[in-house]
Amino acid sequence: MSRSTNPEPTRARQLLISAVVLLNAILTVGCAGPLFRVKPVVELPPLGNNVKTATAEGLTLNVAPPLTDEESQELFEANLPLSGIAPVRLEILNTNQIALELKKARFSVHDSEGRDWKLLSLKQTISRIMKANNIYAYNPRSRKQFEAEFRAYGLDLKTPLAASERRQGFLFFQTPNKDPVTGSKGLVLQVEKLQQPVQVVLN
């Protein structure tokens, strides 16, 4: 007496494999474009007239106000302030005769209510941008491209700042409750653990 086989398990497996292949095709082809059209860093405009300047022993710090929604969209095609991130552009000039170890420096921001804003690493900032924009399915190459383009805007704090060298870039601070930055006043940037503390009022 012959036994009849049930084709259902085999068919279900074939459907599952087909679904995985289709999803992979969608991620590879449909999400192959850039996640965000980041403006090349070479096109970054010069610091404007509203820059705040602070000096300490052997150090000059020029700081621009945090980017607005429109400025963030123009540079990164993403609204970082709406995501709870304040992009702060800095320029550091070493007036010492010796190199300055920036990796020892501690950058912090606090607001008029005395709340501390967390300094995010570039990796944390990128993850926050992706989450705030609900981007979970993407082509890995597109992610790497976005990371490379975005990282070019970061302020290099690992490499010593040579004598008379001028360096600029962005630091990214997150609001205490990840609330939108819009309307936040009385922001103060503090730089510590260098030769002398430096403080700059941002807005």
C-alpha positions in Angstrom: 0.0 0.0 0.0 1.6 3.3 -1.1 1.7 6.3 1.2 0.6 9.7 -0.2 3.0 12.6 0.6 1.7 16.0 1.8 3.0 18.7 -0.6 2.2 21.5 1.8 5.5 21.7 3.8 7.5 21.7 0.5 5.3 24.4 -1.0 5.5 26.5 2.1 9.3 26.3 2.0 9.4 27.3 -1.6 7.2 30.3 -0.8 9.5 31.3 2.0 12.6 31.1 -0.2 10.8 33.1 -2.9 9.9 35.8 -0.3 13.5 36.0 0.9 14.8 36.3 -2.6 12.2 39.0 -3.5 13.1 41.0 -0.3 16.8 40.8 -1.1 16.1 42.1 -4.6 14.1 45.0 -3.2 16.8 45.9 -0.8 19.5 45.6 -3.5 17.7 47.4 -6.3 15.0 49.5 -4.7 17.3 50.9 -2.0 20.5 51.2 -4.0 20.3 55.0 -4.1 21.8 57.2 -1.4 20.0 57.4 1.9 20.5 61.1 2.1 22.1 63.5 -0.5 24.8 64.9 1.7 26.4 68.1 0.3 30.1 67.7 -0.4 32.1 69.1 2.6 34.2 71.1 0.2 31.1 73.2 -0.6 30.7 74.2 3.1 30.2 77.9 3.3 32.6 80.0 5.4 31.7 80.8 9.0 29.3 83.7 9.0 29.3 87.0 10.9 27.4 85.7 13.8 30.3 83.6 15.0 31.1 83.7 18.7 34.8 83.8 19.7 36.5 82.7 22.9 40.2 82.6 23.7 42.2 80.8 26.3 45.9 80.1 26.8 47.2 79.1 23.4 43.7 78.5 22.0 41.2 80.5 19.9 37.7 79.0 19.5 35.2 80.2 16.9 31.7 78.8 17.2 28.7 79.3 15.0 25.1 79.0 16.3 23.6 75.5 16.0 22.2 74.8 12.5 18.6 75.7 11.8 16.2 73.2 10.2 16.7 74.7 6.8 20.5 74.7 7.1 20.5 71.1 8.2 18.3 70.1 5.3 20.6 71.9 2.9 23.8 70.1 4.1 22.5 66.7 5.1 19.1 66.4 3.5 17.9 65.5 7.0 16.4 67.7 9.7 18.7 67.1 12.6 17.2 69.7 15.0 13.8 68.1 14.6 15.5 64.8 15.5 16.7 66.3 18.7 20.3 66.9 17.5 22.0 70.3 17.6 24.9 70.4 15.0 27.5 72.9 16.2 30.2 74.1 13.9 33.5 74.9 15.5 36.9 76.3 14.3 39.9 75.8 16.6 43.2 77.6 16.2 46.2 76.5 18.1 48.4 79.6 18.9 50.9 77.5 20.9 54.3 76.7 19.7 53.6 73.0 20.4 50.9 70.6 19.3 47.7 70.5 21.2 46.1 67.1 22.2 42.5 67.6 21.5 41.5 64.0 22.5 41.9 65.2 26.1 39.4 67.9 25.7 35.8 67.5 27.0 33.1 69.3 25.1 29.7 69.8 26.7 26.6 71.9 26.2 24.0 73.0 28.8 20.9 75.1 28.4 19.3 77.9 30.4 17.6 75.3 32.7 21.0 73.7 33.6 20.3 70.5 31.6 23.3 68.8 30.0 23.1 68.0 26.3 24.8 64.7 25.4 27.8 64.9 23.0 27.1 62.1 20.4 29.8 60.3 18.5 29.4 60.3 14.7 28.3 56.7 14.9 25.6 57.6 17.4 24.5 60.6 15.4 24.1 58.5 12.2 22.1 55.9 14.1 19.8 58.6 15.6 19.3 60.1 12.1 18.3 56.8 10.7 15.9 56.0 13.5 14.3 59.5 13.5 13.6 59.1 9.8 12.3 55.5 10.2 15.0 54.0 7.9 15.3 50.3 8.8 15.5 48.6 5.4 18.4 49.8 3.2 21.2 48.7 0.9 24.4 48.3 3.0 26.4 50.2 0.3 24.0 53.1 0.6 24.6 53.1 4.4 28.4 53.1 4.0 28.2 55.9 1.5 26.1 58.0 3.8 28.4 57.3 6.7 31.5 58.3 4.7 29.9 61.6 3.5 28.6 62.5 6.9 31.8 61.7 8.8 33.6 64.2 6.6 31.8 66.9 8.5 33.0 65.8 12.0 35.5 67.7 14.0 38.7 65.6 14.2 39.6 65.3 17.9 41.9 62.4 17.7 44.7 63.9 15.7 46.9 66.4 17.6 46.5 70.0 16.5 49.9 71.3 15.3 51.3 74.7 16.2 49.5 77.5 14.4 47.1 74.9 12.8 43.5 75.8 12.2 40.8 73.1 12.1 37.1 73.0 11.8 34.2 70.7 11.8 30.9 69.8 13.5 30.1 68.3 16.9 26.6 66.9 17.5 24.7 67.3 20.8 21.5 65.6 21.7 18.7 67.3 23.7 18.1 65.8 27.1 14.8 64.1 26.1 15.5 63.9 22.4 13.0 66.7 21.9 13.3 69.0 18.9 16.0 71.7 19.2 13.7 74.4 17.9 13.1 77.1 20.5 16.0 76.0 22.8 17.7 79.2 24.2 20.6 79.9 26.4 22.8 77.2 25.1 26.4 77.4 26.4 29.3 75.4 25.0 32.0 74.4 27.6 35.4 73.1 26.7 37.4 71.6 29.6 40.6 69.5 30.3 42.7 71.7 28.1 45.3 74.2 29.3 42.4 76.5 30.4 38.6 76.1 30.3 36.7 77.9 27.5 33.0 78.9 27.5 31.0 80.2 24.6 27.3 81.3 24.6 25.8 79.8 21.4 22.5 81.7 21.3 
